[in-house]
Amino acid sequence: MKHSLSYTYILLVLSMMLWGGTWVAGRVLAQSVHPMTAAVLRFGLASLILLFMCWRADGRLPRLKRDQILPVTFLGATGVFAYSHFFFTGLQSIPAGRAALIVACTPVCIAAISALFYGEKFGPLRVAGAILSLVGVSIVIADGDPIALLAGGVSRGDFMILGCVASWTAYTLGGRSVMKRLPPLTSVAWSSFTGTLMLLPFALFQGLAEDLVRLRPVDWGCVVFLGFLATALAYYWYYRAINVIGASRAGIFINMVPAFAVITGFLLLDEPIHLSLAVGGCMILSGVYLTNRS
Protein backbone atom coordinates (compact mmCIF):
# COMPACT_ATOMS: atom_id res chain seq x y z
CA MET A 1 0.00 0.00 0.00
CA LYS A 2 2.81 2.42 0.93
CA HIS A 3 4.59 1.56 -2.31
CA SER A 4 1.37 2.24 -4.26
CA LEU A 5 0.88 5.62 -2.54
CA SER A 6 4.50 6.62 -3.11
CA TYR A 7 4.19 5.70 -6.78
CA THR A 8 0.97 7.74 -7.02
CA TYR A 9 2.62 10.79 -5.48
CA ILE A 10 5.58 10.47 -7.85
CA LEU A 11 3.21 10.39 -10.85
CA LEU A 12 1.37 13.44 -9.50
CA VAL A 13 4.57 15.46 -9.12
CA LEU A 14 5.67 14.41 -12.62
CA SER A 15 2.28 15.52 -13.96
CA MET A 16 2.67 18.92 -12.33
CA MET A 17 6.18 19.25 -13.79
CA LEU A 18 4.83 18.46 -17.25
CA TRP A 19 1.99 20.97 -16.85
CA GLY A 20 4.47 23.57 -15.66
CA GLY A 21 6.52 22.87 -18.78
CA THR A 22 3.55 23.59 -21.06
CA TRP A 23 4.08 27.31 -20.49
CA VAL A 24 7.68 27.13 -21.69
CA ALA A 25 6.91 24.84 -24.65
CA GLY A 26 3.92 27.03 -25.54
CA ARG A 27 6.08 30.15 -25.36
CA VAL A 28 8.65 28.62 -27.76
CA LEU A 29 6.00 27.36 -30.19
CA ALA A 30 4.06 30.65 -30.11
CA GLN A 31 7.12 32.48 -31.48
CA SER A 32 7.19 30.30 -34.63
CA VAL A 33 3.60 29.67 -35.73
CA HIS A 34 0.13 31.15 -35.50
CA PRO A 35 -1.72 30.39 -32.23
CA MET A 36 -4.39 28.37 -34.05
CA THR A 37 -1.74 26.20 -35.75
CA ALA A 38 -0.07 25.53 -32.40
CA ALA A 39 -3.42 24.66 -30.82
CA VAL A 40 -4.47 22.29 -33.62
CA LEU A 41 -1.15 20.45 -33.48
CA ARG A 42 -1.27 20.11 -29.69
CA PHE A 43 -4.86 18.94 -29.34
CA GLY A 44 -4.97 17.01 -32.61
CA LEU A 45 -2.13 14.80 -31.33
CA ALA A 46 -3.64 14.67 -27.84
CA SER A 47 -7.07 13.65 -29.21
CA LEU A 48 -5.63 10.72 -31.14
CA ILE A 49 -3.74 9.47 -28.09
CA LEU A 50 -6.66 9.99 -25.67
CA LEU A 51 -9.13 8.19 -27.95
CA PHE A 52 -6.61 5.36 -28.35
CA MET A 53 -6.32 5.15 -24.55
CA CYS A 54 -10.12 4.94 -24.29
CA TRP A 55 -10.16 2.18 -26.92
CA ARG A 56 -7.45 0.26 -25.03
CA ALA A 57 -9.40 0.58 -21.78
CA ASP A 58 -12.85 -0.44 -23.12
CA GLY A 59 -12.02 -2.42 -26.27
CA ARG A 60 -13.86 0.13 -28.42
CA LEU A 61 -14.09 3.88 -28.98
CA PRO A 62 -16.30 5.60 -26.40
CA ARG A 63 -19.76 6.56 -27.60
CA LEU A 64 -21.80 9.62 -26.75
CA LYS A 65 -25.57 9.65 -26.30
CA ARG A 66 -27.47 12.33 -28.18
CA ASP A 67 -28.06 14.44 -25.07
CA GLN A 68 -24.33 14.28 -24.21
CA ILE A 69 -23.11 15.80 -27.48
CA LEU A 70 -23.97 19.44 -26.68
CA PRO A 71 -22.44 19.43 -23.15
CA VAL A 72 -19.22 17.80 -24.45
CA THR A 73 -19.13 20.34 -27.29
CA PHE A 74 -19.35 23.11 -24.68
CA LEU A 75 -16.29 21.61 -22.95
CA GLY A 76 -14.43 21.54 -26.26
CA ALA A 77 -15.39 25.16 -26.97
CA THR A 78 -14.24 26.46 -23.59
CA GLY A 79 -11.43 24.18 -22.42
CA VAL A 80 -9.80 23.57 -25.82
CA PHE A 81 -10.86 26.16 -28.43
CA ALA A 82 -11.07 29.33 -26.32
CA TYR A 83 -8.36 28.34 -23.85
CA SER A 84 -5.90 27.47 -26.62
CA HIS A 85 -6.48 30.75 -28.43
CA PHE A 86 -5.87 32.77 -25.26
CA PHE A 87 -2.95 30.53 -24.18
CA PHE A 88 -0.86 30.71 -27.37
CA THR A 89 -1.79 34.32 -28.19
CA GLY A 90 -0.82 35.47 -24.71
CA LEU A 91 2.46 33.58 -24.79
CA GLN A 92 3.48 35.41 -27.95
CA SER A 93 4.14 38.52 -25.86
CA ILE A 94 4.54 37.73 -22.15
CA PRO A 95 6.94 35.39 -20.28
CA ALA A 96 5.88 31.84 -19.45
CA GLY A 97 6.33 32.23 -15.68
CA ARG A 98 4.30 35.43 -15.53
CA ALA A 99 1.47 33.83 -17.54
CA ALA A 100 1.40 30.74 -15.32
CA LEU A 101 1.15 32.85 -12.16
CA ILE A 102 -1.81 34.80 -13.56
CA VAL A 103 -3.60 31.55 -14.40
CA ALA A 104 -2.88 30.30 -10.87
CA CYS A 105 -5.82 32.38 -9.62
CA THR A 106 -8.26 30.15 -11.57
CA PRO A 107 -9.23 28.00 -8.52
CA VAL A 108 -10.23 31.18 -6.70
CA CYS A 109 -12.51 32.20 -9.59
CA ILE A 110 -14.02 28.69 -9.67
CA ALA A 111 -14.67 28.78 -5.91
CA ALA A 112 -16.25 32.26 -6.08
CA ILE A 113 -18.58 31.39 -8.99
CA SER A 114 -19.47 28.07 -7.34
CA ALA A 115 -20.54 30.01 -4.26
CA LEU A 116 -22.61 32.43 -6.36
CA PHE A 117 -24.40 29.96 -8.62
CA TYR A 118 -24.15 26.59 -6.86
CA GLY A 119 -24.64 27.64 -3.25
CA GLU A 120 -21.23 26.47 -2.02
CA LYS A 121 -20.07 27.96 1.28
CA PHE A 122 -17.82 31.01 0.90
CA GLY A 123 -16.97 32.15 4.43
CA PRO A 124 -14.65 34.93 5.64
CA LEU A 125 -11.50 32.80 5.22
CA ARG A 126 -12.32 32.03 1.59
CA VAL A 127 -13.19 35.68 0.93
CA ALA A 128 -9.82 36.71 2.40
CA GLY A 129 -8.08 34.12 0.22
CA ALA A 130 -9.86 35.37 -2.91
CA ILE A 131 -8.88 38.99 -2.20
CA LEU A 132 -5.27 38.01 -1.41
CA SER A 133 -5.01 36.02 -4.64
CA LEU A 134 -6.46 38.80 -6.79
CA VAL A 135 -4.12 41.38 -5.24
CA GLY A 136 -1.25 39.01 -6.03
CA VAL A 137 -2.39 38.81 -9.66
CA SER A 138 -2.49 42.61 -9.87
CA ILE A 139 1.08 42.79 -8.52
CA VAL A 140 2.30 40.25 -11.10
CA ILE A 141 0.53 42.02 -13.98
CA ALA A 142 1.65 45.50 -12.91
CA ASP A 143 5.25 44.47 -12.14
CA GLY A 144 4.90 45.47 -8.49
CA ASP A 145 2.85 48.66 -9.01
CA PRO A 146 -0.90 47.80 -8.86
CA ILE A 147 -1.77 51.51 -9.20
CA ALA A 148 -0.38 51.27 -12.75
CA LEU A 149 -3.38 49.12 -13.66
CA LEU A 150 -5.62 52.18 -13.31
CA ALA A 151 -3.43 54.00 -15.84
CA GLY A 152 -3.85 51.32 -18.51
CA GLY A 153 -0.87 49.21 -17.52
CA VAL A 154 -2.38 45.85 -18.55
CA SER A 155 -0.94 44.54 -21.82
CA ARG A 156 -2.83 42.62 -24.51
CA GLY A 157 -0.88 39.50 -23.54
CA ASP A 158 -2.07 39.86 -19.93
CA PHE A 159 -5.67 40.15 -21.12
CA MET A 160 -5.24 37.00 -23.22
CA ILE A 161 -3.99 35.04 -20.20
CA LEU A 162 -6.92 36.39 -18.14
CA GLY A 163 -9.03 34.90 -20.93
CA CYS A 164 -7.44 31.54 -20.04
CA VAL A 165 -8.75 32.00 -16.50
CA ALA A 166 -12.29 32.72 -17.75
CA SER A 167 -12.39 29.86 -20.27
CA TRP A 168 -10.93 27.27 -17.87
CA THR A 169 -13.38 28.35 -15.15
CA ALA A 170 -16.26 27.77 -17.59
CA TYR A 171 -14.75 24.42 -18.65
CA THR A 172 -14.39 23.25 -15.04
CA LEU A 173 -17.89 24.25 -14.00
CA GLY A 174 -19.36 22.77 -17.18
CA GLY A 175 -17.43 19.58 -16.59
CA ARG A 176 -19.13 19.02 -13.23
CA SER A 177 -22.38 17.87 -14.79
CA VAL A 178 -20.74 16.11 -17.75
CA MET A 179 -18.43 14.00 -15.59
CA LYS A 180 -21.36 12.77 -13.50
CA ARG A 181 -22.51 10.90 -16.60
CA LEU A 182 -19.24 10.19 -18.41
CA PRO A 183 -15.88 8.81 -17.19
CA PRO A 184 -13.26 11.59 -16.90
CA LEU A 185 -10.99 10.07 -19.59
CA THR A 186 -13.91 9.85 -22.04
CA SER A 187 -14.96 13.43 -21.28
CA VAL A 188 -11.43 14.74 -21.82
CA ALA A 189 -10.95 12.70 -25.02
CA TRP A 190 -14.18 13.85 -26.68
CA SER A 191 -13.86 17.47 -25.53
CA SER A 192 -10.31 17.49 -26.92
CA PHE A 193 -11.57 16.06 -30.23
CA THR A 194 -14.51 18.48 -30.59
CA GLY A 195 -12.28 21.42 -29.65
CA THR A 196 -9.77 20.37 -32.33
CA LEU A 197 -12.54 20.29 -34.95
CA MET A 198 -13.47 23.86 -33.98
CA LEU A 199 -9.85 24.99 -34.21
CA LEU A 200 -9.14 23.39 -37.59
CA PRO A 201 -10.97 25.81 -39.96
CA PHE A 202 -9.43 28.83 -38.20
CA ALA A 203 -5.97 27.25 -38.40
CA LEU A 204 -6.41 26.56 -42.11
CA PHE A 205 -7.53 30.14 -42.71
CA GLN A 206 -4.54 31.49 -40.74
CA GLY A 207 -2.01 29.51 -42.80
CA LEU A 208 -1.72 26.03 -41.25
CA ALA A 209 -0.06 24.59 -44.39
CA GLU A 210 2.58 27.35 -44.50
CA ASP A 211 3.24 27.01 -40.76
CA LEU A 212 3.83 23.25 -41.08
CA VAL A 213 6.52 23.82 -43.70
CA ARG A 214 8.54 26.21 -41.53
CA LEU A 215 8.32 24.31 -38.25
CA ARG A 216 11.79 23.73 -36.77
CA PRO A 217 12.85 20.49 -35.03
CA VAL A 218 12.54 22.26 -31.66
CA ASP A 219 8.96 23.24 -32.58
CA TRP A 220 8.05 19.63 -33.38
CA GLY A 221 9.60 18.67 -30.05
CA CYS A 222 7.31 21.19 -28.34
CA VAL A 223 4.29 19.75 -30.18
CA VAL A 224 5.11 16.21 -29.01
CA PHE A 225 5.71 17.48 -25.47
CA LEU A 226 2.44 19.43 -25.40
CA GLY A 227 0.25 16.84 -27.12
CA PHE A 228 1.63 13.55 -25.80
CA LEU A 229 3.45 14.19 -22.53
CA ALA A 230 1.71 17.25 -21.05
CA THR A 231 -1.82 16.55 -22.27
CA ALA A 232 -2.50 12.84 -22.85
CA LEU A 233 0.01 11.27 -20.43
CA ALA A 234 -0.24 13.87 -17.65
CA TYR A 235 -4.06 13.77 -17.72
CA TYR A 236 -3.98 9.97 -17.51
CA TRP A 237 -1.62 10.06 -14.52
CA TYR A 238 -3.70 12.75 -12.84
CA TYR A 239 -7.00 10.85 -13.15
CA ARG A 240 -5.27 7.65 -12.07
CA ALA A 241 -4.12 9.48 -8.92
CA ILE A 242 -7.68 10.72 -8.28
CA ASN A 243 -8.85 7.09 -8.25
CA VAL A 244 -6.24 6.28 -5.58
CA ILE A 245 -6.23 9.30 -3.23
CA GLY A 246 -9.34 11.26 -4.23
CA ALA A 247 -9.93 14.51 -6.11
CA SER A 248 -9.35 16.88 -3.16
CA ARG A 249 -5.92 15.52 -2.24
CA ALA A 250 -4.85 15.24 -5.88
CA GLY A 251 -6.10 18.76 -6.64
CA ILE A 252 -3.78 20.32 -4.04
CA PHE A 253 -0.81 19.31 -6.20
CA ILE A 254 -1.98 21.70 -8.96
CA ASN A 255 -0.61 24.57 -6.86
CA MET A 256 2.86 23.30 -7.82
CA VAL A 257 2.31 24.05 -11.55
CA PRO A 258 3.11 27.80 -11.53
CA ALA A 259 6.21 27.20 -9.41
CA PHE A 260 7.50 24.64 -11.94
CA ALA A 261 6.61 27.06 -14.77
CA VAL A 262 8.59 29.93 -13.22
CA ILE A 263 11.60 27.71 -12.50
CA THR A 264 11.52 26.13 -15.98
CA GLY A 265 11.19 29.54 -17.63
CA PHE A 266 14.18 30.76 -15.64
CA LEU A 267 16.33 27.72 -16.50
CA LEU A 268 15.41 27.26 -20.18
CA LEU A 269 14.38 30.72 -21.39
CA ASP A 270 16.44 32.94 -19.08
CA GLU A 271 13.27 34.62 -17.85
CA PRO A 272 14.15 36.81 -14.83
CA ILE A 273 12.42 36.25 -11.49
CA HIS A 274 11.72 39.78 -10.28
CA LEU A 275 10.78 40.55 -6.67
CA SER A 276 7.25 41.52 -7.78
CA LEU A 277 6.87 38.13 -9.51
CA ALA A 278 8.00 36.25 -6.38
CA VAL A 279 5.86 38.32 -3.97
CA GLY A 280 2.78 38.28 -6.20
CA GLY A 281 3.20 34.56 -6.84
CA CYS A 282 3.36 33.79 -3.11
CA MET A 283 0.21 35.86 -2.53
CA ILE A 284 -1.63 34.06 -5.34
CA LEU A 285 -0.72 30.59 -4.07
CA SER A 286 -1.51 31.55 -0.45
CA GLY A 287 -4.88 32.87 -1.57
CA VAL A 288 -5.59 29.68 -3.51
CA TYR A 289 -4.71 27.63 -0.43
CA LEU A 290 -7.03 29.65 1.82
CA THR A 291 -9.86 29.57 -0.71
CA ASN A 292 -9.70 25.79 -1.14
CA ARG A 293 -9.16 24.72 2.46
CA SER A 294 -11.63 22.10 3.64
DOFIDREN-801872 format. One line per 8 residues: number of its first residue (from 1); for each residue y, z, x of C-alpha. Coordinates in Angstrom, 2 decimals, decimal comma. Example, Ala and Ser with C-alpha at 12.3 -4.5 7.8 and 13.67 -1.06 7.14 Angstrom:
BEGIN
1	-4,50 7,80 12,30 ~ -1,06 7,14 13,67
! end
This chain:
BEGIN
1	0,00 0,00 0,00 ~ 2,42 0,93 2,81 ~ 1,56 -2,31 4,59 ~ 2,24 -4,26 1,37 ~ 5,62 -2,54 0,88 ~ 6,62 -3,11 4,50 ~ 5,70 -6,78 4,19 ~ 7,74 -7,02 0,97
9	10,79 -5,48 2,62 ~ 10,47 -7,85 5,58 ~ 10,39 -10,85 3,21 ~ 13,44 -9,50 1,37 ~ 15,46 -9,12 4,57 ~ 14,41 -12,62 5,67 ~ 15,52 -13,96 2,28 ~ 18,92 -12,33 2,67
17	19,25 -13,79 6,18 ~ 18,46 -17,25 4,83 ~ 20,97 -16,85 1,99 ~ 23,57 -15,66 4,47 ~ 22,87 -18,78 6,52 ~ 23,59 -21,06 3,55 ~ 27,31 -20,49 4,08 ~ 27,13 -21,69 7,68
25	24,84 -24,65 6,91 ~ 27,03 -25,54 3,92 ~ 30,15 -25,36 6,08 ~ 28,62 -27,76 8,65 ~ 27,36 -30,19 6,00 ~ 30,65 -30,11 4,06 ~ 32,48 -31,48 7,12 ~ 30,30 -34,63 7,19
33	29,67 -35,73 3,60 ~ 31,15 -35,50 0,13 ~ 30,39 -32,23 -1,72 ~ 28,37 -34,05 -4,39 ~ 26,20 -35,75 -1,74 ~ 25,53 -32,40 -0,07 ~ 24,66 -30,82 -3,42 ~ 22,29 -33,62 -4,47
41	20,45 -33,48 -1,15 ~ 20,11 -29,69 -1,27 ~ 18,94 -29,34 -4,86 ~ 17,01 -32,61 -4,97 ~ 14,80 -31,33 -2,13 ~ 14,67 -27,84 -3,64 ~ 13,65 -29,21 -7,07 ~ 10,72 -31,14 -5,63
49	9,47 -28,09 -3,74 ~ 9,99 -25,67 -6,66 ~ 8,19 -27,95 -9,13 ~ 5,36 -28,35 -6,61 ~ 5,15 -24,55 -6,32 ~ 4,94 -24,29 -10,12 ~ 2,18 -26,92 -10,16 ~ 0,26 -25,03 -7,45
57	0,58 -21,78 -9,40 ~ -0,44 -23,12 -12,85 ~ -2,42 -26,27 -12,02 ~ 0,13 -28,42 -13,86 ~ 3,88 -28,98 -14,09 ~ 5,60 -26,40 -16,30 ~ 6,56 -27,60 -19,76 ~ 9,62 -26,75 -21,80
65	9,65 -26,30 -25,57 ~ 12,33 -28,18 -27,47 ~ 14,44 -25,07 -28,06 ~ 14,28 -24,21 -24,33 ~ 15,80 -27,48 -23,11 ~ 19,44 -26,68 -23,97 ~ 19,43 -23,15 -22,44 ~ 17,80 -24,45 -19,22
73	20,34 -27,29 -19,13 ~ 23,11 -24,68 -19,35 ~ 21,61 -22,95 -16,29 ~ 21,54 -26,26 -14,43 ~ 25,16 -26,97 -15,39 ~ 26,46 -23,59 -14,24 ~ 24,18 -22,42 -11,43 ~ 23,57 -25,82 -9,80
81	26,16 -28,43 -10,86 ~ 29,33 -26,32 -11,07 ~ 28,34 -23,85 -8,36 ~ 27,47 -26,62 -5,90 ~ 30,75 -28,43 -6,48 ~ 32,77 -25,26 -5,87 ~ 30,53 -24,18 -2,95 ~ 30,71 -27,37 -0,86
89	34,32 -28,19 -1,79 ~ 35,47 -24,71 -0,82 ~ 33,58 -24,79 2,46 ~ 35,41 -27,95 3,48 ~ 38,52 -25,86 4,14 ~ 37,73 -22,15 4,54 ~ 35,39 -20,28 6,94 ~ 31,84 -19,45 5,88
97	32,23 -15,68 6,33 ~ 35,43 -15,53 4,30 ~ 33,83 -17,54 1,47 ~ 30,74 -15,32 1,40 ~ 32,85 -12,16 1,15 ~ 34,80 -13,56 -1,81 ~ 31,55 -14,40 -3,60 ~ 30,30 -10,87 -2,88
105	32,38 -9,62 -5,82 ~ 30,15 -11,57 -8,26 ~ 28,00 -8,52 -9,23 ~ 31,18 -6,70 -10,23 ~ 32,20 -9,59 -12,51 ~ 28,69 -9,67 -14,02 ~ 28,78 -5,91 -14,67 ~ 32,26 -6,08 -16,25
113	31,39 -8,99 -18,58 ~ 28,07 -7,34 -19,47 ~ 30,01 -4,26 -20,54 ~ 32,43 -6,36 -22,61 ~ 29,96 -8,62 -24,40 ~ 26,59 -6,86 -24,15 ~ 27,64 -3,25 -24,64 ~ 26,47 -2,02 -21,23
121	27,96 1,28 -20,07 ~ 31,01 0,90 -17,82 ~ 32,15 4,43 -16,97 ~ 34,93 5,64 -14,65 ~ 32,80 5,22 -11,50 ~ 32,03 1,59 -12,32 ~ 35,68 0,93 -13,19 ~ 36,71 2,40 -9,82
129	34,12 0,22 -8,08 ~ 35,37 -2,91 -9,86 ~ 38,99 -2,20 -8,88 ~ 38,01 -1,41 -5,27 ~ 36,02 -4,64 -5,01 ~ 38,80 -6,79 -6,46 ~ 41,38 -5,24 -4,12 ~ 39,01 -6,03 -1,25
137	38,81 -9,66 -2,39 ~ 42,61 -9,87 -2,49 ~ 42,79 -8,52 1,08 ~ 40,25 -11,10 2,30 ~ 42,02 -13,98 0,53 ~ 45,50 -12,91 1,65 ~ 44,47 -12,14 5,25 ~ 45,47 -8,49 4,90
145	48,66 -9,01 2,85 ~ 47,80 -8,86 -0,90 ~ 51,51 -9,20 -1,77 ~ 51,27 -12,75 -0,38 ~ 49,12 -13,66 -3,38 ~ 52,18 -13,31 -5,62 ~ 54,00 -15,84 -3,43 ~ 51,32 -18,51 -3,85
153	49,21 -17,52 -0,87 ~ 45,85 -18,55 -2,38 ~ 44,54 -21,82 -0,94 ~ 42,62 -24,51 -2,83 ~ 39,50 -23,54 -0,88 ~ 39,86 -19,93 -2,07 ~ 40,15 -21,12 -5,67 ~ 37,00 -23,22 -5,24
161	35,04 -20,20 -3,99 ~ 36,39 -18,14 -6,92 ~ 34,90 -20,93 -9,03 ~ 31,54 -20,04 -7,44 ~ 32,00 -16,50 -8,75 ~ 32,72 -17,75 -12,29 ~ 29,86 -20,27 -12,39 ~ 27,27 -17,87 -10,93
169	28,35 -15,15 -13,38 ~ 27,77 -17,59 -16,26 ~ 24,42 -18,65 -14,75 ~ 23,25 -15,04 -14,39 ~ 24,25 -14,00 -17,89 ~ 22,77 -17,18 -19,36 ~ 19,58 -16,59 -17,43 ~ 19,02 -13,23 -19,13
177	17,87 -14,79 -22,38 ~ 16,11 -17,75 -20,74 ~ 14,00 -15,59 -18,43 ~ 12,77 -13,50 -21,36 ~ 10,90 -16,60 -22,51 ~ 10,19 -18,41 -19,24 ~ 8,81 -17,19 -15,88 ~ 11,59 -16,90 -13,26
185	10,07 -19,59 -10,99 ~ 9,85 -22,04 -13,91 ~ 13,43 -21,28 -14,96 ~ 14,74 -21,82 -11,43 ~ 12,70 -25,02 -10,95 ~ 13,85 -26,68 -14,18 ~ 17,47 -25,53 -13,86 ~ 17,49 -26,92 -10,31
193	16,06 -30,23 -11,57 ~ 18,48 -30,59 -14,51 ~ 21,42 -29,65 -12,28 ~ 20,37 -32,33 -9,77 ~ 20,29 -34,95 -12,54 ~ 23,86 -33,98 -13,47 ~ 24,99 -34,21 -9,85 ~ 23,39 -37,59 -9,14
201	25,81 -39,96 -10,97 ~ 28,83 -38,20 -9,43 ~ 27,25 -38,40 -5,97 ~ 26,56 -42,11 -6,41 ~ 30,14 -42,71 -7,53 ~ 31,49 -40,74 -4,54 ~ 29,51 -42,80 -2,01 ~ 26,03 -41,25 -1,72
209	24,59 -44,39 -0,06 ~ 27,35 -44,50 2,58 ~ 27,01 -40,76 3,24 ~ 23,25 -41,08 3,83 ~ 23,82 -43,70 6,52 ~ 26,21 -41,53 8,54 ~ 24,31 -38,25 8,32 ~ 23,73 -36,77 11,79
217	20,49 -35,03 12,85 ~ 22,26 -31,66 12,54 ~ 23,24 -32,58 8,96 ~ 19,63 -33,38 8,05 ~ 18,67 -30,05 9,60 ~ 21,19 -28,34 7,31 ~ 19,75 -30,18 4,29 ~ 16,21 -29,01 5,11
225	17,48 -25,47 5,71 ~ 19,43 -25,40 2,44 ~ 16,84 -27,12 0,25 ~ 13,55 -25,80 1,63 ~ 14,19 -22,53 3,45 ~ 17,25 -21,05 1,71 ~ 16,55 -22,27 -1,82 ~ 12,84 -22,85 -2,50
233	11,27 -20,43 0,01 ~ 13,87 -17,65 -0,24 ~ 13,77 -17,72 -4,06 ~ 9,97 -17,51 -3,98 ~ 10,06 -14,52 -1,62 ~ 12,75 -12,84 -3,70 ~ 10,85 -13,15 -7,00 ~ 7,65 -12,07 -5,27
241	9,48 -8,92 -4,12 ~ 10,72 -8,28 -7,68 ~ 7,09 -8,25 -8,85 ~ 6,28 -5,58 -6,24 ~ 9,30 -3,23 -6,23 ~ 11,26 -4,23 -9,34 ~ 14,51 -6,11 -9,93 ~ 16,88 -3,16 -9,35
249	15,52 -2,24 -5,92 ~ 15,24 -5,88 -4,85 ~ 18,76 -6,64 -6,10 ~ 20,32 -4,04 -3,78 ~ 19,31 -6,20 -0,81 ~ 21,70 -8,96 -1,98 ~ 24,57 -6,86 -0,61 ~ 23,30 -7,82 2,86
257	24,05 -11,55 2,31 ~ 27,80 -11,53 3,11 ~ 27,20 -9,41 6,21 ~ 24,64 -11,94 7,50 ~ 27,06 -14,77 6,61 ~ 29,93 -13,22 8,59 ~ 27,71 -12,50 11,60 ~ 26,13 -15,98 11,52
265	29,54 -17,63 11,19 ~ 30,76 -15,64 14,18 ~ 27,72 -16,50 16,33 ~ 27,26 -20,18 15,41 ~ 30,72 -21,39 14,38 ~ 32,94 -19,08 16,44 ~ 34,62 -17,85 13,27 ~ 36,81 -14,83 14,15
273	36,25 -11,49 12,42 ~ 39,78 -10,28 11,72 ~ 40,55 -6,67 10,78 ~ 41,52 -7,78 7,25 ~ 38,13 -9,51 6,87 ~ 36,25 -6,38 8,00 ~ 38,32 -3,97 5,86 ~ 38,28 -6,20 2,78
281	34,56 -6,84 3,20 ~ 33,79 -3,11 3,36 ~ 35,86 -2,53 0,21 ~ 34,06 -5,34 -1,63 ~ 30,59 -4,07 -0,72 ~ 31,55 -0,45 -1,51 ~ 32,87 -1,57 -4,88 ~ 29,68 -3,51 -5,59
289	27,63 -0,43 -4,71 ~ 29,65 1,82 -7,03 ~ 29,57 -0,71 -9,86 ~ 25,79 -1,14 -9,70 ~ 24,72 2,46 -9,16 ~ 22,10 3,64 -11,63
! end
